[in-house]
Amino acid sequence: MKDTHLALNDAPWTRSTCAYCGVGCGVLLRNTAHGLEVKGDPDHPANKGRLCSKGSALGETVGLEGRLLAPEIHGRPADWDQALDLVASRFKETIAEHGPDSVAFYVSGQLLTEDYYLVNKLAKGFIGTANIDTNSRLCMASTVAGHKRAFGTDTVPGTYEDLEEADLIVLTGSNLAWCHPVLYQRIMAAKAARPEMKIIVIDPRRTASCDQAELHLALKPGTDVALFNSLLAEIARRNAVDPAFAPNVAGLEEAFGNAEMDDPAVTGLSPEDIARFHDLWIGTQKVVTIFSQGVNQSSSGADKVNAILNCHLATGRIGLPGCGPFSVTGQPNAMGGREVGGLANMLACHLDLENADHRSAVRSFWDAPEMPVAPGLKAVDMFRAIGEGKIKAVWIIHTNPVVSMPDADRVAEALKGCDFVVVSDVTRATDTARLAHVLLPAAGWGEKNGTVTNSDRTISRQRPALPIPGEAREDWRQIAEVGRRMGWPRAFDYEHPAEIFREYAALSHVAARFGRDFDISGFESLSLSDYDALSPTRWPVNETRQGGRFFADGKFFTPDGRARALAVTYRPPAAKTEKRYPLRLNTGRIRDQWHTMTRTGKTARLSAHLGEPFVEIHPEDAAAKGIKSADLVRLTSPTGQGIFRALITEATRKGDVFAPIHWTGETAPSARVDALVASVVDPVSGQPESKAAVVRADRFEADWYGFAISAKPMQADCDYQAYAPTQAGFRAELAGSRRPADWEAWARALFDLPDGPVQILRDEARGMIRMAFHQNGKLQAALFVSREPVAVMRDYLTTLPGQSAPQALSGRAPEDRPDPGPIICACFNVGMNTILSAITSQNLMSVDAIGAALQAGTNCGSCRSELAGLLARTEVPKLKA
C-alpha cells in the first residue's frame, strides 16, 4: 500500500474505506473548495479502483443540510456536559433501582470497530448486562449461528480471490449485481477471461444477477433447505463425498439421513432443473456458494446456512482456492461488529459469553467489576422488553429501528413509552431520532477515524478527510465519556482510537490461547504512526500467520477439532398464506439506495433511477385484483399496511410480491415496508423472517393523483406521499382518496408559499388541475393533478425550479430541449431516452457499444442488465448496403 495521504494532481488525497456494504472498497478522498471528491483506490485489494454507483456518489452525501450539530435534551439545545451527565446519571439510577438488565444498547454496523469494542466493554464488562445487540442481527445472525455450529467459531473460510478462481459460482439469496456490484463485476471479469465459468442463481425473483447465469432456480420462498438437502443426498448417492476430508467432519451420516427425507418437490422447481443443479455442483470441483439475506432472513435461516455448509464439508470443497461457502455482508462493519462481540450472545474476539473460562479471561483482561453470565436480549426481544417496560433506558447508535425492525409500528410504540431513550446519530430527521429524550450529534463518514472489517476478513482504515462539524463527536468519545461519568475513569481513559485498537488486539491474543480463530495480536504493539499508516490486512495477524484461508487442513475450532455436519430438515416459513393474506411478501434492496436512505437519499442522481416505493407483482395476480401498471397498491399484513406503486412484472413469481426496504417516515410515510413484517425469528439465531411475510394486495382507490416539483422540501397532507431530491430541488408523487376543498390553499401549504402569484389551469371534465408558483420570474414550485396517474415529462420538469419556466404547466419539454428520461446509469447520469436515441441513431448493437458511446455501464456495471433490456426491445435501423 502506498502512502495514506498522497498527492495526485498536486492536491492531497486521503485513503479511506467506503461507507456502504460489506465489500469494503477502498476510496481516495480529496476535500476541495467544490466539495469532497471521491475515487476508487486502485491499490485496495477489495475493489482495485472500482466503485458502485453509491460509492461514486459519496461526495454528494456529506453536506451539512439536516446535520445534528449540537446535543439536544427534549428537543432543546444543550451542551455536552449537560447531555452526558444526564445520560450517565439516568443509566446509573435505572441500574441502581432495577438492575443492570433494565438498560440496553442497540448499535449498528455503521460503527467503527473501535466504537463497537468500547460500547461492548461498557455494557458487558462494567454495567454488567448483555442487553446489547446490533442491527447486524437483522442481516447476518443466521450466518454467525451456522458458522459456529459447523466450525466452532464464526469463521469466513475463503477470500474474494476465490470468486475469481471458481469454475462454478452459486448465488443463493443474493442479488450480487445490485447489492454488491463490485464483487459481481470481479466475477464478470473472471467469466469474460474464462467463459467456461458457470453461474447459478437461486432466487424466487429474476434479478439483474440472473442475466449472465446459466441456470436460474426460481424456488418457492423459504425452501432453500430442501434444495440443498437434495444436493447433499445426491452427493451421497453418487459417492461424491471426499474420502480424505470426510473423517474431519462429524455427523455426516445423520445429515445424509435427514437430507434423504426432504422432498425437493416443495421447492416448486422442475426435476430437470434440480438435476442440472446437481450435475453442475457435483461435477465441478471449484465451487463457491455465495449467500446473503435471502438465506439469512428466515425463521429457518441458521438451518439454511448449515444445509449449504454441509455440502461443502461433505465434498471437502472448503478452504481451497476457488472453493467454499461465502457469506457476503450488508454493512461496512458488520464483520467488525461480529468480531468484537457486538451481538447479545457473544464476547469480543469470538469468545463465548456462556463459557465460564472465556468470561473470566475477558473480565480479568478488562479488570471489570462483573460480567453477565447469560446472553442478553436479541433485537426483536429487546424492543419487545422495552414495550413491556422491562427495559427502561436504551441507547441507540447509528441505526433507525422504527423503520428497519420487523413489526416497526410496535417498535415505535415501545420507544414512545420508554422512560429514557438516547440516540446518537448524524441527523435528527429519522423516525427513531424523533422519539429520543437525548440526541447526541455524531461524527459521520468522512470525519471518523478507525477501522472496519469487510466480508473476507480484511481490516481497512477509515480516515477523516473532512473536519467534524459543529459540536459533533466521534462515537468512541461519547461512549468513553459516559463510562467515565458512570464511575470507571481508568477503564475508559482513551485519547485516540489507536489505543482502543491496540487493546482489542491484545485481547485477541488472550482469545488465541483458547484456540479461537480471531487473532490480530500482531497489532498489539502498533504505534500511532503505524496505525495511521495501516494498510488493508486480512486477519489472522500474528507471529506465525497473516491472512489466508481456513479449514483446508481439516482443523476446526470445535472441542475435538472436527467440523459438524448438521442434520437439518426443511421447515416452511412461519406465516402461512391463506384466503385473507394470499401473497408472500419478499423484501430487499434496490440498486442505488442503501438502508433507510439517511445518506444515499441526499443525492439526486441516486434517486433518479427508482425514486418511488414500489411493489413488484405478477401479471396474473395484478389482473385478479384489477391492478394496472402505475396504479397504487395497498398491501395489508397481520401487522400493518402500506401503499406502493405497482410494477407489474414476470420477474416475480405468481403468488409472490416484492417491495424494497428503503423508504421511511421522512421519504414515504405510507410505504414503510417493515411495518408489514411480523416479528417472527429464527429460534437459533434470533434473526427475523423479513422475506416471507403474508399480505393482501388491493388497488388503492385514489380519487386523485399528483406530481409536484419544488425548490424547497415539501410536506403534503394526503394518503400517499413519496419525496426525492432533484438537481434543482425536490419532487413528490402524491395521491389521495378525497380531493381537497380548496386546491390553491392545499398547494400553498404543500410548498410553504402562503402568498405570491400563481398560474392555474383547470379541466373539470378530466379532473385535471395544474398550478405553477413563480417569484421574480423564476419557477418556485408546480403541482400537476389528475384522476389517473399523472402523465407528464417528470425528468424534464424536475430541472425547472429556479429557472424562468413560463411553459411549465404544459408538462412537456420544448422541441429544442430533449428529455433525457429516467436515469438508467446513475454513475454517469445517463437517461433512458438518451440511450434509446443513441441506439437508433448510432446503430449500437451491444452493451459495450453503448458504453463506448455514452459511458453508461462502464463503471460499476450494475446497469448493464437494463442496457441489455433496452437493446433487446429497440429496433435498430438496418444499414443500407
N, C-alpha and C positions, 0 to 999 in steps of 0.2 A: 504494500500500500504506500502511496505517495504521501507527501505532507498533508496534514489535516486542514491547513489553511494554505492555499496555493494561489498563484497568480495566473489568470488567463486573461488575455487582452488588457494587461496592466491593471486589473482590478482584483481584489481578493475574493476568493471563493471559500466556502466552508463545507467540509464533508459532513454529511449527516445521514439520517435514515428516514424514509417516507413515513407518513403518519397513518397510513391506511391498513391494508390487510397484512396477513402473516407472511407474505413473500419476503418482506424485509428489504425492499430495494434501497440501494444507496443513492443519495441525491447530492448534488452540488448546489449550494445556496450562495447568492450574492445580493446583498442589500444595496439598492441604488436609490437615487432620487426619484425614480419612476416606480419603485416598489421592489418586491422580492423576486429575483429571477431564480428559476429552478431548472436544473438539468439532471438527467440521469448520470450517475457516476460510472464511467466506463471501467473503473478498477474494482468495483464491488462485485463479489462473486455471485450474488443472487441475481442481479439483473444485467450486469455488464453494459450499462448505459441505457437500457430500455426503461421506459416508464409507461404506465397505462394513462388513460385519459384523466383519471382522478389525480394521479401523481403529477402529471404535466400541468395541471391547473392549481397546484398547491399555492403558488404565489398570489393567486387571486382570492385566497380564502383567509388571509391574515390581517385584513383591515380591522380597525378598531370599532367599526359600526356594531353596536349591540354588545360590546365587551363589558363585562363586570369589572370595574376598575377600583373599587373600594369595598371593604366589608359592609354588610348590612345586617341589622338586627330588627326583625319585624318590619322589614321594608324601609327602614330609615338608615341613613349613612351612620357608620360607626368607625372608630379607629381600631387598629389591630389588637391593642391591649384589651379593650372592652370586649371584642368578639372572642378572642382566645381565652380570656378569663371566664367568660360566660360558658363557652364550650367545656372547658376543664371543670368548672365548678358544677355544672349541671350533670356531667357524666359522673363525677365523684359522688354527688348527692344521691343520684339514682342508684349507683352501685352500693353505697352505704345502706340505703333503705331497702333495696330489692335484690341485691346480689349482682355479681358480675354478668350473669346471663340475661339481665334486664336491659343490657345495652347491646348494640350491634353495629357493624360496619358493612357497607355494601360498596364494593370497589370495582375496578374496571381494567380491561386490557389496554386502556389509554395511559395508565400509569407507567412510568419507567420502573425498571427493576429495583432501583434504589428506593423509590417511593413505596413500592409494593412490599419490599422487605421490611421497611420501617413500620408500616401500619400493621403488618402481621406480628412484628415484635411487640408493638404496643398492646395489641388485642390479646394475643395468646400468652405472651410472656409476662406482662405486667398487669393488665387489667384482669387476666385470668379467664377470658371467655374465648371459645372457638366460634362464636357467632360473628364470623367474618367470612363473607362469600363474595363472589365476583361475577360480573356479567358473562365471564367465560363459562360459567355453569350453564348458560343458555346455548352455548355453541360447541364446547369441546369436552364436557364432563364425561360423556359416554366413551370417548376415546381414552381418557385417563383411566376409567374403570376397566375397559377392555385390556389396555396395556398392562395394568397392574395384575389383573387376573392371569394373563398369559405369561408375562415376562417377570413378574415380581416387582417391577418398577414402571413408571410412566416414561418409557424409553421410545424415542423415534429411531428405528433401526437404520434408516437409509439417509441419503443425501440427494440434493437436487440433480447431481450428475447422473443418478440412476434413471431419471426421467428421460435423459438423452441416450442412455446406453441400452434401455429396454428394447426388446423386439415386440412386446405387446404392452400397451397401456390400457388399463381398465379404469374408467372414470365412473364411480358409483356415488350417486347423491351429490354430485359436484358439477356445476356449470362452470368449469375452469376458464372457458373462453371469456366469460363476463366477470366472474368473481375473482380470478387470479390470472389476469391476461398475460402477464409477463411470463409466468410458468408455461401457460398454454403456447405462447409464441416460441419458447425454447423447445417444446415438443414438436411444434410445426416445423421449425428449422431442422430438427433432427430427422423428421419424417421426409422432408424435402431432400435431405442428403442421403437417406436410406429409405427409399419408397417401400421396401418390404416391411417396414414397421407397421404394425396394425394398431387400431384404436377401437375399443368397445365402450359405448356409453350406456350405463344403466340408470334410467331416469324415467319417471312417469310422463314427463313433458319432453317434447322435442325442443332442444335448446340450441344455441349457437355452437355448443361443443359437439353437436352431432354432425356438423357439416362435413368434417373430414374423417368421420368414423366409418369403419367397415360394417359395423353392426350397432344398431340402437335397440336396446331391450326396454320397451315401454311397459314395465311391470306395474301391477297394481300397487298403490301406495302401501308401504309397510311390509311388503313380502320379501324383503332382501334376505332374511334368514333362510327362507325356504329355497331361494335361488342358490345361495352359496352352500347350503346343505346338500342340494342336488349335485353341486360340483364336488363336494367332499366325498359323497357316496360314489360318484363316478371315478374319482381318484382311487378309491379302494378297489372298485370293480376292475379297473384297468391295471392294477398293480403299479400305479404311478407314485406310490409312496417312496421316498428316498431312504433306502435301507441303511445308509451310513448316518443320516441325520436323525431318523426316527427314534433311536434309543435316547436322544436328548429331550424327547417330548413325552410327558406323562399324560395319560387319559385319552390316547388316540382311539383305542378300541371302543370306549364309551361314546366318544364323539361320532365315530363311524356309525354306531348303532342308532343314535338319535337322528343322524342325517338320513339314514335309510327310511326312517318312519315318516319324514316330511314328504308331502306330495307337492312336487313343483307345479302342478296344475293350478294351485292357488295364486300363482303369480300372474295368471292370465296370458302368459306367453305361449306361443305355439311350440309343440315338441321339436319342430325343426330348428327354431331359433335357439332353444335351450341346448340342443345337441351341437349346434355350431359354436355356441359359447363354450361348452365343454371341450370341444375339439381344439379350439384356438388356445384356451387357457392351458389345458394339459399338454398340448403338442408344442408349446413354446416354453423354452427353458427360462428365458429372461422376461419375467412378468413383473410389472409394478401395478399394484391396485391402489389407486388414489381415491380417498374417500373424504367426505366433508359433511355438511349439515344434513343432507338428505339421509345419511346414515345415523348421525348423532341425535338429531332432534326427534326422538321417538320414545314411546313407552317401552320399547324393547331395544333401545339404542346400544346398550352395552353388549347385548347378545348379537346384534348385527356386526359390531366390531369384532367380536370373538369368532363369529362364523367366517369372516374374511381371514382373520389371523390363522384359524385352523387350517385353511387350505395352503397357506404359505408355509406353515410349520410342518405339515404332513409331507410336503414335497421338498423341504429344505431350501425353498426359494426366499431366503431372508438373509440380509447382511452381506450379500454378494453384489458385485457391480451389476446394475440393471435388474435387480430383484428386490422384491419386498413389498409389504403393506406400507402405505404412506398417507398419513393424515395431514391435510392442509388446513391451516387455522385462519380465522377471520379477522383477528385484530393484530396490531403491530407488536403487542407484547403479551398475547395470550400465553405463549410458551414461557415467558419470564414469570408470569403470574403462577403458572403451574410449578415452576422450579422453586419459587420462594415459599411455597405452601399457601398460595392465595385462596385455595378452596377450604371450606369449613372442616373437611375431614383429613387435612394434610398438615405436615410441618415442613419447614424450609428444607431445601436440598434433598427432596424426595424421601425424607424421613416420615415415619408413620405416627400419627397422633396417638393411636391406640396402643402403640408399643411402649411399654414402660421404660425400657432401656433407652429408646430414642428420646422420649420425653425428658428423661433425666439428663441425657447428654446435652440437649438443647438448653434446658433450664440452667444447667451448670455453666455452659458457654456464655449465656446471656447474663448470668448472675441474677436470674429472675426470681421474684418472690413466690410465684406459683404458676402452674400450668394446668390447663383443662385436661381432664382425663378421658373425655369422650368427645366425639365430633360435635360441632355446632350445627346450627340450623342452616340447611341449604336454602338457596334463594327463594323458592316458592314457599317453603315452610317459614322462612324468616318473615316474609311480608304477611303471611297468614298470622304469625305470632304478633306482629305489630298491630294488625287489625283486631286481635283479641285482647290487646292491652298487656300482653306478657312482656314484650319488648317496649320500653318506654322512652328510649333515646336511641337515635340512629344517625350515623354519619355516612352520607352518600357522596362518593367521589368520582367525578367524571363519567357519569352514566345517567340514563333517563328512564328509570324503571316504569314510570307511569305510561310510557309508550312501549317499551321493549319487553316487559314481563307479560306472561300469559294472564288472562283474565284482568286486563290492565285497568278496567274501571274499578275493580275491587282493590287493586293496589293503590289507586288514587284515594279511595275512601279510607284505606288503612293509614296512609300518611296524613290525611286531613285530621284524623283522630289521634295521632301520636302526640305524646306530651312534648317531645323535643326533637326537631328534625334539623340537621346541619347538612348543607350541600356545598361542596367545593366544586366550582366549575368556572369556565371562561365567560359564561353568559347567564343572565337571569331569565332569558327568553326560552325556557324549556318547561314542559308540563310539570316536571319534578321540582325545578327551582322555584316555581310559583308557590309551592307548598312548604317552603323552608322557613323556619324561625330565624336561622342564621345562615347567611350566604357569605362564603369565603372566596375572594377572587383569586383564581389560579393562573399560573403561567401556562401558556399554550404551546403547541408545537411550533418550532422555530425559535422559541425562547428558552426551552428546557435543556438541561444538561444531565446526561446519564446514559444508560444502556438499555437495549431491548434484545430479545432473542426471537429469531424467526422460526419458521416451520421445520428447518433442517438443522436446528441446534446452533445456528451461527449467531454469536453475540456481536452486536454492532453498536456504535455510539450514535446517540442523538446529541448534536451540538447546537448551541444557540447561534443564530445569525442575526437575531433581532433583539433589541432591548426589551426587558419586561416592562409593560406599560403600567402607568398609574401606580397603584399600591398593590398590584397583584404579586403573589409569591409562589415559589415552587412548592409542589405538594410535600416533599420531604421536610421542608422548613416548617410548614404548617403542622405536620404530624409531630415533629420533634418538639416544637414549642408547646403543644398540648401535653405531650409526655412529660416535659419538664414541669409544667404548671400543675400537673396531677401529682407531682411528688417524686419524680425519678430524674433529677437533673443530670446525674452522671451517665445513666444508661442512654440518654438521648442528647448527649453533648457532641454534636457534629457541626463542622463548619463548611464541609464540601462533600458532594456526593461520592468522591473518590474514597473517603473514609468509610462510607457505608459499603461500597463495593468491596473494599479490602476485607471488612468484617465478614461479609457474606462469603467471600472466597475462603476465608479461614474456617468458617462453619462447614463449608463443603469438604474440607479436609477431615473434620470430625465425622461427617457422613460417610466418607470413603472408608473409614475404619470399620464401619458396619457393612461394608460390601455394597454400598449404593453406587449407582451408575453416575450420578451427577457429581462431578469433581472438577472444580476450577481452582484448585489450591495453588496452581502455578501463578495465580494473580494475587495471592495474599500479601505479597510484599511490594505490590505495584506502587511506584512513586506517582506523585501528582502529575509530573510531566509525561510519564509513561501512560497514565490513564488518559490524559488529554490526547495522546497520540495513538491510542489503542486502535489497531486495525481489526476489521471483521475476522472473528476467530470462532471456529466451530468447537464446541466442547465435546469430550472432556479435555481439560488442560492441566496436566500435572507433570511430575518429573519424568514419567516414562511414556506419556502418550499425549497427542493432540489430535482431536477430531477423529475422522474415520467413521466406519460403520460398526454396528453392533450385531452380535449373535451368529455370525458365520462359523465361529468356533464351537457353537453348541453350548456355550456357557451363559446361563441366565442368572437373574438376581433373586431367585426363589430359595427357600431354605436348603433344598437338595441340589440346586444348580440346574434343574431341568425346567424346560418350559411346560406350560399347562395347556393342553387342548381342552376346551370347554364343551361339554355335551349340551348343546343348545337346541331349542325347538321353536319353530315358528309360532308366534302369537300375533293375532291381528291387532290393529290399532284399538285403543281403549274405547273410543267413541264409535258407536255403530250407526251407520246410515239407516234411516227409517223414513216413513212417509212424510213426517214433518220436516226432517232435515235430510233430504235425499242425496246431497252432493258432498264430496270430500274436498276440503279446502287445503291446498298446498300454499305455503308462503315462501318468500325468498327475496332475492336482491335483483336490482336491475344494473345495467352496465355502468352508468355514470354517477350513481348515487351511492352513499355509504351510510349505513346505520340510520340514525334519525336526522340526518342532513344538517347537523349543527355546523359542520364545516363545508361539505360539498354544496349545501343549499345556498351558500353565499355567492356562488359563481354562476353567471348567466349561461355560459356555454354548456355547463354540465346539466342544466335544467332544460336545455333546448331539445334534447333527444326524446325523452319521455317525461314531460313536465307536469303530469297529472296522474293521480292514483287511478289504477285501472284493475279490472278483473278479466282474466282470460277465461273464456267459456266456449265449450264445443258447440258447433253449429246446431246439432240436434237438440242439445239442452236449451240453447237460446230460443230456437223455434218453438219448443214446447211451452215456453213462457212468454212468447210474443216479443222477445227482446231482439232489437235490431242493432246494427253497428252504430256506435256513438251514443246509444241510449245510456241512461243512468240505471244502475242496478243496485237494489238494496239487498245486501247479504245479511241474513239473520242466523245467529247460532244460539245455543242454550245460554251463552254468557253475555252476548251483546249484539250490536249491529253496526253496519257501516254502509256508505253509499260510494259507488265506484263507477267509472266509465267502462262501458262494455267494449271488450276487444274480442271479437268472435274469431276463433282460430281452431284449426285441427291440430295445432301443436299440443293442445291439452286433450287428454283422454276424455271420452264421453263419461259423464258421471263425476268428473273432477273439475275444480276451478282453481285458478292461481291468482294470488294478489301479492304485490310487493309490500315490504315492511316499513318503508322509509317515512311515510307521512305522519305528521304529529298534530297536536292541537294548535301549533303555530302555522303550519303549512296547509293542512286539510283536516279540520277538526272532526269532520264526519267520516273520515277514512282511516282511522287508527286500527290497523289490522289486528293487533294483539288483543283488542277488546273482544274479538271473536274466538280467541283460542282458549280452551279450558286449561286449568292448572293441573293437568294430568302429567305425572312424571315417570321416568324410568325408575323402578324400585331399587336398582343398584347404583346408578349414577346421580339420580335426582334431577336429570335433565328433562325439561318439559317437552311434550309431544307437540311441537309447533307446526308440523306438516301434515296433520291428519285430523283436523277438526271437522265437524259436520255442520253444514249450513243449508239454508234455503236461499234461492235466488229469485227475486221478483223484480219486474220492471218498476222503476221509480216513476210514478205518475206525476211528472212535473207539469205545472201549469205554464211555466216559462223557463227558458234557458238564457244565460247571459255570458258575454265575454267582455272583459274590461281591461284597459291599459291605463297606467298612471305613472307620473314621475315620482310619486311618493308611495309608501306602503298603504295597503287598503285593509279595511275590516268590514265585512258585509254582515247583514242580518238576513240570513236565508238558510234553507235546508242543506244546500251543498255549496262548499267553497273550496277552491284549490288555488293556492298562490305560488308564484315562481318569480325569481328575479329575471330581468332582461338587461340588455346593454344600456337601455335608456330609462330603466325604472323597474316596473313590476307588471305582471299580467295576472289575470284571475279568470277561472272558469266558475260559473255560478249557476244555480238553479233553485227554484222554489215551488212549493205546492200551492202557494197563494200569491197573487200579484199585489204589490204594494198599492195603497190607496193613492199615493202621490209619488209618481216616479221621479220627478225632479228632486223632491226633498230626500227621497231614498238615495238617489245617486250622489247628492251633495254630502250626505252622511258617509256614504261609502268612500268618497275621495277626500273627505275633510276639506271641502271647498264650500263654506257656508254662503259665500257671495261671489259676485263676478258674473260675466256674461256666459251664456250657454246657447249652443245651437241644438235644435231639437227637430228630428224627423219622426213622423208617426204614420203608420199604416194600420188603422184599427182592424180592417178586414183580415189582415195577416197576423195581427197581434204583434206587430213589429214596432219597436221604438229605438231610436238611436240618439245619443247625446254626446256633444263634444264641448269641453270647457277650455277656453283659451284665456291667456293673460299676456298682455304686451305682445300680441301677435304670435305667441308660442302655444302649442297644444300642451295642456296640463294633464288632461285625462279624457277618456272616452268610454262609453258604455254602449253595447250592442245587445238588444234583447229580441227574442223570437219565441214563437210557440214550439218550434223544433230546435234541435241543436244548431247553434248559430253558424252560418256558412259565410265566413269572411276570410281574408288572407291574413291569418294570425301573425305569421312570421314577419310580414311586411309591417303590419300595424304596430308591432312591439318596438319598431325603430323610431316611431314618430314623436313620443313625448319629448318636449324641449325644443321641437322644431316648428317652423311655420308649416302648418298642415291644414289648410282650409278645406282640402278634399277628404279629410279623414273619414267622414261619415259614409263615404262610398264603400268603405271596407275593402277596397281593391287597390293594387299598385297601379300607378300610371304606366302607359305602354313603354315609356322610356326608362322605367325603373323595374327591372325584373325582380320577382320574388324568389329568394333562394330556397324557400320551402323548409320543412322541418329538418333540423340538423341530424345528419347521419354520422359524420365523423366529427366527434367532439374535440379530438386533438387539434384538428386544423380548421374547425368551424365550417365545414362544407355541408351545404344543404342538399336535400333530395332533388329539388328542381335543377340545381346547378349540375348535379351528377347526371340526371336524365338528359339534360341538354348536351352535355359533353359526350355521352354515349352515342347519341344520334348524330350530332354534328361532326364528331371526330372519328366515328366508326370504331369505337372502343369495343374490344371483343373479350377482355379478360379483366379480372380484378387488378392484376398488376398494371394493366394499361390505364385503368382509372387512376391508380396511384401515381403513375408517371405523369399523368396529365394534371391531376388536382391535388396530389399528396394524400388524398383520402386513403386510409387503411395502411399507411406506411410507417406509423409509429407503433402503437400498441397492438394493432391488428384486430381489436375486438369488434370493429365494424365490418370486417371482411365478409362475414356471412350475409349481412344486409346488402352489401355491394353486390354480392353474387346473386341475391334475390332480385335486385333491380335489373341486373343484366338479363336474368332469365325471363323476365316479363316485359322487356323492352325490345321492340323490333328495330334492329339496326339496318339502315338503308343499304341496299346492295350496291357495291361499287360497279360502275359501268366498265365493260370490257375495253 
